[in-house]
């Protein structure tokens, strides 16, 4: 049993009641000093990274290219019309075919499939609301 002089700290709330601690997003002093030092050295660091990449450092080349090249590309793909939720099946089949034929990558196909899924769910919701509204009108 804890004595009357002991302090209990509730996990997730290490501050005394009424003390919320440091504001969210604020940085401590050491972080601010490190950021200031890095800001002064940014140009020499970038030059060193470029020099390493030019000298054949594959990891540095990969790092720099991952920051410089666009991650996504525009996909040109002919898809069937998608006006009703039922049309999603034909659209998904076209996406699967495009992945299988190598027109788009599997990750691009997955991204497109996610968009189609969300669109189909939105269409389903709109159609359900319309049916509910029609039933309400019949009841009234």
DSSP file (Angstrom, degrees, kcal/mol; ACC not computed):
  #  RESIDUE AA STRUCTURE BP1 BP2  ACC     N-H-->O    O-->H-N    N-H-->O    O-->H-N    TCO  KAPPA ALPHA  PHI   PSI    X-CA   Y-CA   Z-CA
    1    1 A X              0   0    0      0, 0.0     2,-0.1     0, 0.0     0, 0.0   0.000 360.0 360.0 360.0 127.4    0.0    0.0    0.0
    2    2 A X        -     0   0    0      1,-0.1     2,-0.1     2,-0.1     0, 0.0  -0.361 360.0-123.0 -69.4 144.3    1.5    3.4   -1.0
    3    3 A X    >   -     0   0    0      1,-0.1     3,-1.4    -2,-0.1    -1,-0.1  -0.309  29.5-100.2 -80.1 172.5    2.3    5.8    1.7
    4    4 A X  T 3  S+     0   0    0      1,-0.3    -1,-0.1    -2,-0.1    -2,-0.1   0.640 119.5  58.2 -69.9 -14.3    0.8    9.3    1.8
    5    5 A X  T 3  S+     0   0    0      2,-0.1    -1,-0.3     0, 0.0     2,-0.1   0.536  83.6 103.9 -91.4  -7.8    4.1   10.9    0.4
    6    6 A X    <   -     0   0    0     -3,-1.4     2,-0.5     1,-0.0    -4,-0.0  -0.409  62.6-140.8 -77.8 152.4    4.2    8.8   -2.8
    7    7 A X        -     0   0    0     -2,-0.1     2,-0.5     2,-0.0    -2,-0.1  -0.940   9.1-153.8-112.2 129.6    3.2   10.2   -6.1
    8    8 A X        -     0   0    0     -2,-0.5     2,-0.5     2,-0.0    -2,-0.0  -0.901   5.8-159.4-105.5 133.2    1.3    8.2   -8.6
    9    9 A X        -     0   0    0     -2,-0.5     2,-0.4     7,-0.0     5,-0.1  -0.946  11.5-140.4-113.0 123.7    1.7    9.0  -12.3
   10   10 A X  B >   -A   13   0A   0      3,-0.6     3,-2.4    -2,-0.5     5,-0.1  -0.695  31.9-106.8 -82.3 129.5   -1.0    7.9  -14.7
   11   11 A X  T 3  S+     0   0    0     -2,-0.4    -1,-0.1     1,-0.3     0, 0.0  -0.322 106.5  22.1 -58.4 132.3    0.4    6.6  -17.9
   12   12 A X  T 3  S+     0   0    0     -3,-0.0    -1,-0.3    -2,-0.0     2,-0.1   0.302 117.5  68.5  91.5  -9.0   -0.2    9.1  -20.7
   13   13 A X  B <   +A   10   0A   0     -3,-2.4    -3,-0.6     1,-0.1     4,-0.0  -0.587  49.3 155.9-140.4  75.5   -0.6   12.0  -18.3
   14   14 A X        +     0   0    0     -2,-0.1     2,-0.2    -5,-0.1    -1,-0.1   0.504  51.7  87.6 -81.3  -2.1    2.7   12.7  -16.6
   15   15 A X  S    S-     0   0    0      4,-0.1    -5,-0.1     1,-0.1     3,-0.1  -0.643  85.4-100.0-100.5 154.8    1.9   16.3  -15.8
   16   16 A X    >   -     0   0    0     -2,-0.2     3,-2.5     1,-0.2    -1,-0.1  -0.284  58.0 -77.7 -64.4 155.3    0.1   17.7  -12.7
   17   17 A X  T 3  S+     0   0    0      1,-0.3    -1,-0.2     3,-0.1     3,-0.1  -0.312 122.9  23.5 -56.4 132.2   -3.5   18.5  -13.0
   18   18 A X  T 3  S+     0   0    0      1,-0.1     2,-0.7    -3,-0.1    -1,-0.3   0.277 100.4 100.2  91.8 -10.3   -4.0   21.8  -14.9
   19   19 A X    <   -     0   0    0     -3,-2.5    -1,-0.1     1,-0.1    -4,-0.1  -0.911  46.3-178.6-110.2 105.3   -0.5   21.5  -16.6
   20   20 A X        -     0   0    0     -2,-0.7     2,-0.1     1,-0.3    -1,-0.1   0.562  36.2-133.3 -80.6  -7.8   -1.0   20.3  -20.1
   21   21 A X        -     0   0    0     -5,-0.1    -1,-0.3    -7,-0.0     2,-0.1  -0.459  56.6  -9.1  86.8-164.5    2.7   20.2  -20.8
   22   22 A X  S    S-     0   0    0     -2,-0.1     3,-0.1     1,-0.1     6,-0.0  -0.414  84.8 -98.3 -69.3 142.6    4.4   21.7  -23.9
   23   23 A X    >   -     0   0    0      1,-0.1     3,-2.0    -2,-0.1    -1,-0.1  -0.283  48.7 -91.3 -60.8 145.8    2.0   22.7  -26.7
   24   24 A X  T 3  S+     0   0    0      1,-0.3    -1,-0.1    -3,-0.1     3,-0.1  -0.321 111.8  20.4 -57.8 135.5    1.5   20.2  -29.5
   25   25 A X  T 3  S+     0   0    0      1,-0.3    -1,-0.3    -3,-0.1     2,-0.1   0.273  90.7 129.4  89.0 -11.1    4.0   20.7  -32.4
   26   26 A X    <   -     0   0    0     -3,-2.0     2,-0.3     1,-0.0    -1,-0.3  -0.455  50.4-136.6 -77.0 153.9    6.5   22.7  -30.3
   27   27 A X        -     0   0    0     -2,-0.1     2,-0.1    -3,-0.1    -4,-0.1  -0.822  12.7-118.6-112.3 148.1   10.1   21.7  -30.4
   28   28 A X     >  -     0   0    0     -2,-0.3     4,-2.0     1,-0.1     3,-0.3  -0.328  35.3-100.1 -79.9 170.3   12.6   21.4  -27.5
   29   29 A X  H  > S+     0   0    0      1,-0.2     4,-2.3     2,-0.2     5,-0.2   0.874 119.7  52.3 -60.6 -42.9   15.7   23.4  -27.4
   30   30 A X  H  > S+     0   0    0      1,-0.2     4,-2.4     2,-0.2    -1,-0.2   0.870 108.9  51.2 -65.2 -35.6   18.1   20.7  -28.6
   31   31 A X  H  > S+     0   0    0     -3,-0.3     4,-2.3     2,-0.2    -1,-0.2   0.910 110.1  49.4 -65.9 -42.0   15.9   20.1  -31.7
   32   32 A X  H  X S+     0   0    0     -4,-2.0     4,-2.0     2,-0.2    -2,-0.2   0.901 112.1  48.0 -63.8 -41.2   15.9   23.8  -32.5
   33   33 A X  H  X S+     0   0    0     -4,-2.3     4,-2.4     2,-0.2    -2,-0.2   0.923 111.8  49.7 -65.0 -44.4   19.7   24.0  -32.2
   34   34 A X  H  X S+     0   0    0     -4,-2.4     4,-2.4     1,-0.2    -2,-0.2   0.897 110.4  50.6 -61.9 -40.9   20.2   20.9  -34.4
   35   35 A X  H  X S+     0   0    0     -4,-2.3     4,-2.2     2,-0.2    -1,-0.2   0.893 110.4  49.5 -63.9 -40.1   17.9   22.3  -37.0
   36   36 A X  H  X S+     0   0    0     -4,-2.0     4,-1.5     2,-0.2    -2,-0.2   0.907 111.8  47.9 -66.2 -42.1   19.8   25.6  -37.0
   37   37 A X  H  X S+     0   0    0     -4,-2.4     4,-1.1     1,-0.2    -2,-0.2   0.913 112.4  49.4 -63.8 -42.4   23.1   23.8  -37.4
   38   38 A X  H  X S+     0   0    0     -4,-2.4     4,-0.7     1,-0.2     3,-0.4   0.885 105.5  57.6 -64.5 -39.1   21.8   21.6  -40.2
   39   39 A X  H >< S+     0   0    0     -4,-2.2     3,-0.6     1,-0.2     4,-0.3   0.877 106.1  49.6 -59.9 -37.9   20.4   24.7  -42.0
   40   40 A X  H 3< S+     0   0    0     -4,-1.5    -1,-0.2     1,-0.2     4,-0.2   0.797 116.7  41.7 -69.0 -28.2   23.9   26.2  -42.1
   41   41 A X  H 3X S+     0   0    0     -4,-1.1     4,-2.2    -3,-0.4    -1,-0.2   0.347  82.5 103.3-102.1   4.7   25.4   23.0  -43.5
   42   42 A X  H <X S+     0   0    0     -4,-0.7     4,-2.4    -3,-0.6     5,-0.2   0.898  79.9  49.6 -60.7 -44.4   22.7   22.0  -46.0
   43   43 A X  H  > S+     0   0    0     -4,-0.3     4,-2.5     1,-0.2    -1,-0.2   0.947 112.7  45.3 -64.0 -49.1   24.6   23.1  -49.1
   44   44 A X  H  > S+     0   0    0     -4,-0.2     4,-2.3     1,-0.2    -1,-0.2   0.878 113.1  52.7 -61.2 -34.6   27.9   21.3  -48.3
   45   45 A X  H  X S+     0   0    0     -4,-2.2     4,-2.4     2,-0.2    -1,-0.2   0.917 110.1  46.6 -65.8 -42.2   25.9   18.2  -47.3
   46   46 A X  H  X S+     0   0    0     -4,-2.4     4,-2.5     2,-0.2    -2,-0.2   0.913 111.9  51.4 -65.3 -41.9   24.0   18.2  -50.6
   47   47 A X  H  X S+     0   0    0     -4,-2.5     4,-2.3     1,-0.2    -2,-0.2   0.910 110.6  48.8 -61.0 -42.2   27.3   18.7  -52.5
   48   48 A X  H  X S+     0   0    0     -4,-2.3     4,-2.6     2,-0.2    -2,-0.2   0.905 110.4  51.0 -63.7 -42.5   28.9   15.8  -50.6
   49   49 A X  H  X S+     0   0    0     -4,-2.4     4,-2.3     1,-0.2    -2,-0.2   0.915 111.2  47.9 -61.9 -43.0   25.9   13.6  -51.4
   50   50 A X  H  X S+     0   0    0     -4,-2.5     4,-2.6     2,-0.2    -1,-0.2   0.901 111.3  51.0 -64.0 -40.5   26.1   14.4  -55.1
   51   51 A X  H  X S+     0   0    0     -4,-2.3     4,-1.7     2,-0.2    -2,-0.2   0.917 110.0  49.4 -63.0 -43.5   29.8   13.7  -55.1
   52   52 A X  H  <>S+     0   0    0     -4,-2.6     5,-2.3     2,-0.2    -2,-0.2   0.919 111.8  48.6 -61.9 -43.2   29.3   10.3  -53.4
   53   53 A X  H ><5S+     0   0    0     -4,-2.3     3,-1.6     1,-0.2    -2,-0.2   0.914 110.2  51.3 -63.7 -42.7   26.6    9.5  -56.0
   54   54 A X  H 3<5S+     0   0    0     -4,-2.6    -1,-0.2     1,-0.3    -2,-0.2   0.818 105.4  57.4 -63.2 -30.2   28.9   10.5  -58.9
   55   55 A X  T 3<5S-     0   0    0     -4,-1.7    -1,-0.3    -5,-0.2    -2,-0.2   0.318 129.3 -93.4 -86.3   9.0   31.6    8.3  -57.5
   56   56 A X  T < 5 +     0   0    0     -3,-1.6     2,-1.1     1,-0.2    -3,-0.2   0.583  67.5 156.0  97.7  11.0   29.4    5.3  -57.7
   57   57 A X     >< -     0   0    0     -5,-2.3     4,-2.4     1,-0.2    -1,-0.2  -0.595  24.1-166.6 -72.3 102.1   27.8    5.1  -54.2
   58   58 A X  H  > S+     0   0    0     -2,-1.1     4,-2.6     1,-0.2    -1,-0.2   0.862  82.7  53.1 -62.9 -38.9   24.7    3.1  -55.2
   59   59 A X  H  > S+     0   0    0      1,-0.2     4,-2.5     2,-0.2    -1,-0.2   0.908 110.9  46.8 -63.7 -41.1   22.8    3.7  -52.0
   60   60 A X  H  > S+     0   0    0      2,-0.2     4,-2.8     1,-0.2     5,-0.2   0.894 111.5  51.5 -69.1 -38.2   23.3    7.5  -52.3
   61   61 A X  H  X S+     0   0    0     -4,-2.4     4,-2.8     2,-0.2     5,-0.2   0.941 111.5  47.6 -59.8 -46.3   22.2    7.4  -56.0
   62   62 A X  H  X S+     0   0    0     -4,-2.6     4,-2.3     1,-0.2    -2,-0.2   0.915 112.6  49.4 -61.3 -43.9   19.1    5.5  -54.9
   63   63 A X  H  X S+     0   0    0     -4,-2.5     4,-1.1     2,-0.2    -2,-0.2   0.945 114.0  44.2 -60.5 -49.7   18.4    8.0  -52.1
   64   64 A X  H >X S+     0   0    0     -4,-2.8     4,-1.5     1,-0.2     3,-0.5   0.916 114.2  49.1 -64.8 -43.2   18.8   11.1  -54.4
   65   65 A X  H 3X S+     0   0    0     -4,-2.8     4,-2.8     1,-0.2    -1,-0.2   0.872 106.0  57.2 -65.3 -35.6   16.8    9.6  -57.2
   66   66 A X  H 3< S+     0   0    0     -4,-2.3    -1,-0.2    -5,-0.2    -2,-0.2   0.793 112.1  42.9 -65.4 -24.9   14.0    8.6  -54.9
   67   67 A X  H << S+     0   0    0     -4,-1.1    -1,-0.2    -3,-0.5    -2,-0.2   0.713 120.8  39.9 -89.6 -22.5   13.8   12.3  -53.8
   68   68 A X  H  < S+     0   0    0     -4,-1.5     2,-0.2    -5,-0.1    -2,-0.2   0.830  99.9  73.1 -97.9 -36.8   14.1   13.8  -57.3
   69   69 A X  S  < S-     0   0    0     -4,-2.8     2,-0.1    -5,-0.2     3,-0.0  -0.541  89.9-103.5 -83.8 145.7   12.0   11.5  -59.6
   70   70 A X        -     0   0    0     -2,-0.2    -1,-0.1     1,-0.1    -2,-0.1  -0.408  22.1-148.0 -65.6 141.7    8.2   11.6  -59.5
   71   71 A X  S    S+     0   0    0     -2,-0.1     2,-0.3    -4,-0.1    -1,-0.1   0.835  78.6  45.1 -79.9 -33.7    6.8    8.6  -57.6
   72   72 A X        -     0   0    0     -3,-0.0     2,-0.3    36,-0.0    -2,-0.0  -0.760  67.6-157.8-110.9 156.2    3.6    8.4  -59.7
   73   73 A X        -     0   0    0     -2,-0.3     2,-0.4    -3,-0.0    -2,-0.0  -0.916  31.6 -98.0-127.0 158.6    3.0    8.5  -63.4
   74   74 A X        -     0   0    0     -2,-0.3     2,-0.6     1,-0.0     0, 0.0  -0.609  38.0-144.8 -74.9 131.2    0.0    9.4  -65.4
   75   75 A X        -     0   0    0     -2,-0.4     2,-0.7     2,-0.1    29,-0.1  -0.877   6.7-158.1-103.4 124.2   -1.8    6.2  -66.5
   76   76 A X        +     0   0    0     -2,-0.6     2,-0.4    27,-0.2    -2,-0.0  -0.896  31.5 153.0 -99.9 109.6   -3.4    6.2  -69.9
   77   77 A X        -     0   0    0     -2,-0.7     2,-0.7     2,-0.0    -2,-0.1  -0.990  41.7-135.4-145.0 129.7   -6.0    3.4  -69.8
   78   78 A X        -     0   0    0     -2,-0.4     2,-0.3    16,-0.1    -2,-0.0  -0.761  32.8-179.6 -87.1 117.9   -9.3    2.9  -71.7
   79   79 A X        -     0   0    0     -2,-0.7    12,-0.1     1,-0.1     3,-0.1  -0.864  29.5-104.5-118.6 151.8  -12.0    1.8  -69.2
   80   80 A X        -     0   0    0     -2,-0.3    -1,-0.1    10,-0.2    11,-0.0  -0.228  55.3 -76.5 -65.2 162.8  -15.6    1.0  -69.8
   81   81 A X        -     0   0    0      1,-0.1     2,-0.3     2,-0.0    -1,-0.1  -0.262  40.8-159.4 -58.4 148.2  -18.3    3.4  -68.7
   82   82 A X        +     0   0    0      1,-0.1    -1,-0.1    -3,-0.1     3,-0.1  -0.674  42.7 128.8-135.6  77.8  -18.9    3.5  -64.9
   83   83 A X        +     0   0    0     -2,-0.3     2,-0.3     1,-0.1    -1,-0.1   0.677  69.1  38.0-104.1 -24.1  -22.4    5.0  -64.3
   84   84 A X  S >  S-     0   0    0     -3,-0.1     3,-1.5     1,-0.1     4,-0.4  -0.886  84.9-110.6-128.9 158.1  -23.9    2.3  -62.0
   85   85 A X  G >  S+     0   0    0     -2,-0.3     3,-1.6     1,-0.3     4,-0.3   0.848 116.6  61.1 -56.4 -35.8  -22.5    0.2  -59.2
   86   86 A X  G >  S+     0   0    0      1,-0.3     3,-1.1     2,-0.2     4,-0.5   0.773  91.6  67.7 -63.5 -25.5  -22.9   -2.9  -61.5
   87   87 A X  G <> S+     0   0    0     -3,-1.5     4,-1.9     1,-0.2     3,-0.3   0.671  79.3  81.3 -68.9 -15.8  -20.5   -1.4  -64.0
   88   88 A X  H <> S+     0   0    0     -3,-1.6     4,-2.9    -4,-0.4    -1,-0.2   0.834  84.1  60.0 -60.6 -32.6  -17.6   -1.8  -61.4
   89   89 A X  H <> S+     0   0    0     -3,-1.1     4,-2.0    -4,-0.3    -1,-0.2   0.932 107.2  44.0 -62.4 -46.1  -17.2   -5.4  -62.4
   90   90 A X  H  > S+     0   0    0     -4,-0.5     4,-2.0    -3,-0.3    -1,-0.2   0.887 114.5  50.1 -66.5 -38.8  -16.4   -4.6  -66.0
   91   91 A X  H  X S+     0   0    0     -4,-1.9     4,-2.1     2,-0.2    -2,-0.2   0.923 110.7  48.9 -66.3 -44.1  -14.1   -1.8  -65.0
   92   92 A X  H  X S+     0   0    0     -4,-2.9     4,-2.6     1,-0.2    -1,-0.2   0.878 109.4  53.2 -63.1 -37.4  -12.2   -4.0  -62.5
   93   93 A X  H  X S+     0   0    0     -4,-2.0     4,-2.4    -5,-0.2    -1,-0.2   0.903 108.1  50.3 -63.8 -40.5  -11.9   -6.7  -65.2
   94   94 A X  H  X S+     0   0    0     -4,-2.0     4,-2.2     2,-0.2    -2,-0.2   0.884 110.9  49.2 -64.8 -38.3  -10.3   -4.1  -67.5
   95   95 A X  H  X S+     0   0    0     -4,-2.1     4,-2.2     2,-0.2    -2,-0.2   0.930 111.2  49.1 -65.9 -45.2   -7.9   -3.0  -64.8
   96   96 A X  H  X S+     0   0    0     -4,-2.6     4,-2.5     1,-0.2    -2,-0.2   0.900 110.9  50.5 -60.4 -41.5   -6.9   -6.7  -64.2
   97   97 A X  H  X S+     0   0    0     -4,-2.4     4,-2.2     2,-0.2    -1,-0.2   0.906 108.7  52.0 -62.9 -42.5   -6.4   -7.2  -67.9
   98   98 A X  H  <>S+     0   0    0     -4,-2.2     5,-2.0     2,-0.2     6,-1.1   0.879 111.2  47.1 -63.7 -38.4   -4.2   -4.1  -68.1
   99   99 A X  H ><5S+     0   0    0     -4,-2.2     3,-1.1     3,-0.2    -2,-0.2   0.936 112.1  50.5 -66.4 -45.2   -2.0   -5.4  -65.2
  100  100 A X  H 3<5S+     0   0    0     -4,-2.5    -2,-0.2     1,-0.3    -1,-0.2   0.831 111.9  47.1 -61.4 -34.0   -1.9   -8.9  -66.8
  101  101 A X  T 3<5S-     0   0    0     -4,-2.2    -1,-0.3    -5,-0.2    -2,-0.2   0.483 115.0-115.6 -87.6  -3.1   -0.8   -7.4  -70.2
  102  102 A X  T < 5S+     0   0    0     -3,-1.1    -3,-0.2    -4,-0.4    -2,-0.1   0.614  79.1 125.9  81.3  11.7    1.8   -5.2  -68.5
  103  103 A X  S   <S+     0   0    0     -5,-2.0     2,-0.3    -6,-0.2    -4,-0.2   0.877  82.7  15.8 -68.0 -36.8    0.2   -1.9  -69.5
  104  104 A X  S    S-     0   0    0     -6,-1.1    -2,-0.3    -9,-0.1    -1,-0.1  -0.928  89.2-105.4-132.9 158.1    0.2   -0.8  -65.9
  105  105 A X     >  -     0   0    0     -2,-0.3     4,-2.5     1,-0.1     5,-0.2  -0.374  33.5-109.4 -78.3 161.0    2.1   -2.1  -62.8
  106  106 A X  H  > S+     0   0    0      1,-0.2     4,-2.4     2,-0.2     5,-0.2   0.881 120.8  51.9 -57.9 -37.7    0.4   -4.1  -60.1
  107  107 A X  H  > S+     0   0    0      2,-0.2     4,-2.1     1,-0.2    -1,-0.2   0.885 109.6  49.0 -68.9 -35.8    0.6   -1.2  -57.7
  108  108 A X  H  > S+     0   0    0      2,-0.2     4,-2.4     1,-0.2    -2,-0.2   0.901 111.3  50.5 -66.0 -39.9   -1.0    1.1  -60.3
  109  109 A X  H  X S+     0   0    0     -4,-2.5     4,-2.6     2,-0.2    -2,-0.2   0.899 109.8  50.1 -62.4 -41.3   -3.7   -1.5  -60.8
  110  110 A X  H  X S+     0   0    0     -4,-2.4     4,-2.1     2,-0.2    -2,-0.2   0.900 110.3  50.1 -64.8 -40.3   -4.3   -1.7  -57.0
  111  111 A X  H  X S+     0   0    0     -4,-2.1     4,-1.7     2,-0.2    -2,-0.2   0.919 112.9  46.2 -64.3 -43.2   -4.5    2.1  -56.8
  112  112 A X  H  X S+     0   0    0     -4,-2.4     4,-2.4     1,-0.2    -2,-0.2   0.902 110.6  53.2 -64.8 -40.6   -7.1    2.2  -59.6
  113  113 A X  H  X S+     0   0    0     -4,-2.6     4,-2.6     1,-0.2    -1,-0.2   0.881 106.7  52.7 -62.6 -37.7   -9.0   -0.6  -58.0
  114  114 A X  H  X S+     0   0    0     -4,-2.1     4,-2.3     2,-0.2    -1,-0.2   0.898 109.2  49.2 -64.5 -39.6   -9.2    1.3  -54.7
  115  115 A X  H  X S+     0   0    0     -4,-1.7     4,-2.4     2,-0.2    -2,-0.2   0.915 111.9  48.6 -64.9 -42.4  -10.6    4.3  -56.6
  116  116 A X  H  X S+     0   0    0     -4,-2.4     4,-2.8     2,-0.2    -2,-0.2   0.908 110.3  51.8 -64.2 -41.7  -13.2    2.1  -58.3
  117  117 A X  H  X S+     0   0    0     -4,-2.6     4,-2.3     2,-0.2    -2,-0.2   0.934 111.5  46.1 -60.4 -47.2  -14.2    0.5  -55.0
  118  118 A X  H  X S+     0   0    0     -4,-2.3     4,-2.1     1,-0.2    -1,-0.2   0.901 113.5  49.8 -63.1 -40.6  -14.7    3.9  -53.3
  119  119 A X  H  X S+     0   0    0     -4,-2.4     4,-2.6     2,-0.2    -2,-0.2   0.913 109.8  50.7 -64.2 -42.8  -16.7    5.1  -56.3
  120  120 A X  H  X S+     0   0    0     -4,-2.8     4,-2.7     1,-0.2    -2,-0.2   0.906 109.8  50.2 -62.6 -41.3  -18.9    2.0  -56.3
  121  121 A X  H  X S+     0   0    0     -4,-2.3     4,-2.1     2,-0.2    -1,-0.2   0.879 110.5  50.1 -65.0 -37.0  -19.6    2.5  -52.6
  122  122 A X  H  X S+     0   0    0     -4,-2.1     4,-2.4     2,-0.2    -2,-0.2   0.919 111.4  48.1 -66.4 -42.8  -20.5    6.1  -53.2
  123  123 A X  H  X S+     0   0    0     -4,-2.6     4,-2.7     1,-0.2    -2,-0.2   0.921 110.7  52.0 -62.6 -43.7  -22.9    5.1  -56.1
  124  124 A X  H  X S+     0   0    0     -4,-2.7     4,-2.4     1,-0.2    -1,-0.2   0.910 110.0  49.4 -57.7 -43.2  -24.4    2.4  -53.8
  125  125 A X  H  X S+     0   0    0     -4,-2.1     4,-2.4     2,-0.2    -1,-0.2   0.927 111.3  47.7 -64.1 -45.7  -25.0    5.0  -51.1
  126  126 A X  H  X S+     0   0    0     -4,-2.4     4,-2.2     1,-0.2    -1,-0.2   0.917 113.2  48.7 -62.1 -43.0  -26.6    7.5  -53.5
  127  127 A X  H  X S+     0   0    0     -4,-2.7     4,-2.1     1,-0.2    -1,-0.2   0.885 110.6  51.0 -65.5 -37.9  -28.9    4.8  -54.9
  128  128 A X  H  X S+     0   0    0     -4,-2.4     4,-2.5    -5,-0.2    -2,-0.2   0.909 109.5  50.1 -65.5 -41.7  -29.9    3.6  -51.4
  129  129 A X  H  X S+     0   0    0     -4,-2.4     4,-2.7     1,-0.2    -2,-0.2   0.910 109.7  51.4 -62.3 -42.2  -30.8    7.1  -50.4
  130  130 A X  H  X S+     0   0    0     -4,-2.2     4,-2.2     1,-0.2    -1,-0.2   0.911 110.8  48.3 -61.5 -41.6  -32.9    7.5  -53.5
  131  131 A X  H  X S+     0   0    0     -4,-2.1     4,-2.3     2,-0.2    -2,-0.2   0.909 112.0  49.0 -65.4 -41.2  -34.7    4.2  -52.8
  132  132 A X  H  X S+     0   0    0     -4,-2.5     4,-2.4     1,-0.2    -2,-0.2   0.921 111.1  49.7 -63.6 -43.6  -35.3    5.3  -49.2
  133  133 A X  H  X S+     0   0    0     -4,-2.7     4,-2.1     1,-0.2    -1,-0.2   0.899 110.6  50.5 -62.2 -40.5  -36.7    8.7  -50.3
  134  134 A X  H  X S+     0   0    0     -4,-2.2     4,-1.8     1,-0.2    -1,-0.2   0.895 110.7  49.0 -65.1 -39.5  -39.0    6.9  -52.8
  135  135 A X  H  X S+     0   0    0     -4,-2.3     4,-2.1     2,-0.2    -2,-0.2   0.887 108.9  53.0 -66.7 -38.1  -40.3    4.6  -50.1
  136  136 A X  H  X S+     0   0    0     -4,-2.4     4,-2.3     1,-0.2    -2,-0.2   0.909 108.3  50.6 -61.7 -41.7  -40.9    7.6  -47.7
  137  137 A X  H  < S+     0   0    0     -4,-2.1    -1,-0.2     1,-0.2    -2,-0.2   0.886 109.7  50.2 -64.3 -38.0  -42.9    9.3  -50.5
  138  138 A X  H  < S+     0   0    0     -4,-1.8    -1,-0.2     1,-0.2    -2,-0.2   0.890 110.9  49.4 -67.1 -38.2  -45.0    6.1  -51.0
  139  139 A X  H  <        0   0    0     -4,-2.1    -2,-0.2     1,-0.3    -1,-0.2   0.907 360.0 360.0 -67.2 -41.8  -45.7    5.8  -47.2
  140  140 A X     <        0   0    0     -4,-2.3    -1,-0.3    -5,-0.2    -2,-0.2   0.480 360.0 360.0 -72.9 360.0  -46.7    9.5  -47.0
